[in-house]
Amino acid sequence: MNAPLRDVPVLLREDLDQIAVLTLNRPQARNSLSEALLGALTQSLAAIAPDQTIRVVVIAANGPAFSAGHDMKEMTARRSDADGGRAYFKALMDQCAAMMQALVRLPKPVIAAVQGTATAAGCQLVASCDLAVASRAAQFATPGVNIGLFCSTPMVALSRNVPRKAAMEMLLTGEMVSAQEAQRIGLVNRVVEPGSERAAALELGRKIAAKSALTVRIGKEAFYRQCEMDLAEAYRYAADVMVENMLARDAREGIGAFIDKRTPSWEDR
């Protein structure tokens, strides 16, 4: 007998080869990002951040859709609030923004494994991940303009991933973009055969997990910080990061292994 939907966890976690796989589990609602699902993602990321046994995160989804974005039924129900839902909408947008930023700030790389459509905040979720592997059947869109609600918050992540004119076309037309086009404009890294996206994301994750976790953490943080700087400031900052990285034990070991033509032994320090 199937468990009632209220008893089914909205997010699943499985740890494989030092990779935490977080699976969106609201297939009946096209994995829309409800309050509960946003909260579960935030809590899971907070738990993973200090966990030294986890080196990479993969975000996947059950069902035909990766994520349809915000739960419009949940949001619409609050229009009857005394303020028309203003306070609730603000709190929800803040909650979503905090979760998306937690992905960027997580000291471990995050890979999206996209099996189906990713729209609105679902597309934002893909764009907020460090890397993305998509099924050839996947599609992407920021379709808010079609229902009178411009995808302003998804725009933040999208515009930091793809060229401006490509982002504006997606935002202004709301039209679906194929996985191949998403790869061409830089929204996803790889396109694979349907059904193999999760395995491909895990394979990519294992390659990263084999590196020094310290070096990866330093590099991820530096990448996002320098992106927001002007050229001269970025070079000054990156030079300082490189000096500190050079003094780390793993850099000493890695360079020594390269010179000696042997496999390095990482200690993540």
N, C-alpha and C positions, 0 to 999 in steps of 0.2 A: 504494500500500500504506500503510495507517495506521501511524503510529509507535506503538511500545509506550507504554502509559500512563505508565511511569516516565520517558519522554523528553518528555512533554508538560508545558509549564510550567503550574503551578497558578494563576498569576496573570499576566494579560496587561496591557500598558500601551500606550496610544495617546494621543498628544498632538494635540489639535484646538483651534485658536483659543484658545491660552493655557489650555486646560483639559486636565488629565491624566485620562484615563479608565482606571481600574483595573478589570479584569474578572475576577471569580472564575471559575476555569476547571477545576472538578472536577465537571462535570455528572453523571458516572456515579456520584458519591458525594453527589449533591444539594448540592454545594458546601459540604460540611461543613468546619469550620475545623480542619483537621489542623495538626500542628506545622509542617509545611512551608508551608502557606498562611498561618498566623499570622506565620511568619517572613518570608515574602515581602511581606506587607502592611506589616509593621514596617519592613523595609528600604526599600520604595518610599516610604513616608511620610517616612522620614529623608532620602531623596534629594530629595524634592520640597520639603521645608521651606525650604532656602536657595535654591532654583531660582527666580530672578526672572522667568524666561520663563513660569512657570506661576502662574496667579492663582486657579484654582478646581480642585477635584478632584471627579470623579464616580465613584462605586463602583457597578458593575453586575455582572451575572452571566450566564453562559451556561447553557442548559438550562432545564428546567421549574421548578426551584426557585431562589430567591435564595440561601438558605443554611439548612440543617437544623440548624445549631448545631455543637457539638463532634462530633468523629468518635468515636462510641461504640465502634466496632470497635477503633480504635487505643487507646482508653482501656482497654477490657476486656482487651486482650491483656496489660496490665501488672499485672493482678490476681495473676499468678503470681510477681511480684517478692517478694523476701524480706519486705518490709514491707507486702505486700498492695497495693502501688501508691501508698502514701501520698506518698512523696517525688516520684514522677512526677506525680501529680495536683496537688500543690501547685505544682510548677514550671510545669505547663501552665496552671493558673488564673492564676498570676502573669504568664505570657507573654501570655495573652489580655487580662488587665486592663491591662497595659502598652500593648498595641496599641490598645485602646479609648481609653485616655487620650491616646495620641498623636494620635488623630483630633481630640479636643477641643482639644488644645494646638497642633495644626498652625496656623500663621499664615495659613492660606487656608481659605475655606469648603469644606465637604465635603457633597456632595449624593448621597443614595442613589437609584438608579434601580431600583425593585423590580418585577420582572416576574412573580414567582411567590410561593410560600410562603416566609416568613421566620420560623423557629421557634427558640426557646431562644436560644443565643448569636447566631443569625442575626437574630432580632428585636432583640437587644442591639446588634448592628452597626448596624441601621437607626436605633435610638434614639440611638446615639452620634454619628451624622452630624448636621451642623448643620441640614440640610433633607432632605426625602424626597419623591420623586415616585413614585407607585405605579400600576401597572396596575389596572384595575377587576377583574382576575382574581386579584390578589394577596391573600394572607391572612397573618395574623400570629397567633402564639401563643407562650406560655411554658408548654409542656406537661410540664415535668419532673415535676410532681406526679403525673402519670399513670403514671410508671415508678419512683416512689419517690425521685426526685432533684429536690428543689425548686429552681427556677430562681433561686438566690440571687444569682449574679453578674449575670445579665440583669436582675434586679430593680433593681439600682443605676441602670442607664441608663433603664430603663422608668419608674421612679418619679420620675425627674427630667424626664420628658417629658409624662406624662399625670397627671390627677387621681388622688389616692390610692385612692379607691374603685374607679376603673376599673382601675388597676394591680393592686389586690388581687383583683379578680374574675378578671382574666386569669391571675394567679399561682395562685389557689386552685382554679380550675376546669380550667385547661389547655385551654380551648376555643378554637377558631379565631375570629378576629375578621376581618370583611370589610374590604376596602380603604376602603369608605365609612365604616364604624364607626371604623376607625383614623384617618381624617381628622377625624371628629366629635370624638374624644377628644384629638386633637392629636399623634398618633404620626406622621402624614404630613401634608404640606402640600397636596398636589394629587393627585387621582385622574384618570387619563386612560384612553383606550381601549387595550386590549391591543395591544402591539407598538409603541406610541408613547411609552412611558415614558422610554426612553433619549434620544430626540429632545427630549422635554419637559424632561428634566433638563439637557441641553446648552443649550437655549434659556434656561432659568433661569440657568445658569452664565454664559452670555454677557452677560446683563444685569448680573450681579455683576462680571464681569471688566472691564466698561466703567468701573467706579468706581475711585477711587484705591486702590491696593493697600495703601498705608500706613494710610489711614482704615479700610479693612475689617479689617486686622490689629489695629489699636487697638480697634476695636469688638468683634470676636470675643473677644479676650482679656478685655476689660472685662465683657462680657456674662456669661461663665461665672464670673468672679471675684466679681462683685457678687451673683450668685445664691446664694452660700454665706454672705453677710453678713446681719446684721440691718439694718433699714431705715435707721437713722441712719448706721451705718458705710458702707452701700452708697452713700448720698448723698454722704458725705464723699469716698469713693474716686472716685465718678463725677465729682464736681466737679473733683477734681485731674486726672483723665484728660482732662476737657473743656478745662481750661486749657492743658495741654500740647499737646493736639490743635489748639487754636486758634492756637498759635504756630507750627505746622507750615506749610511752604510751600504744600502742597496745600489746606489750609483757607483760607489767604489768597487763593489762586488761585480756589478754588471760590466763595467768598463774593463776590469781585470779579466773577466771571463771572455770578453770580446778579444782582448789582446792575446790571451792564452789559448783561444780557440776551443773553449769548453762551455758547457751549459751552466748558466749562473744559478746560484742557490739563494733564493730570496728569503729574507727575514722580515720584510715589511717595516723596516726602520732605517 
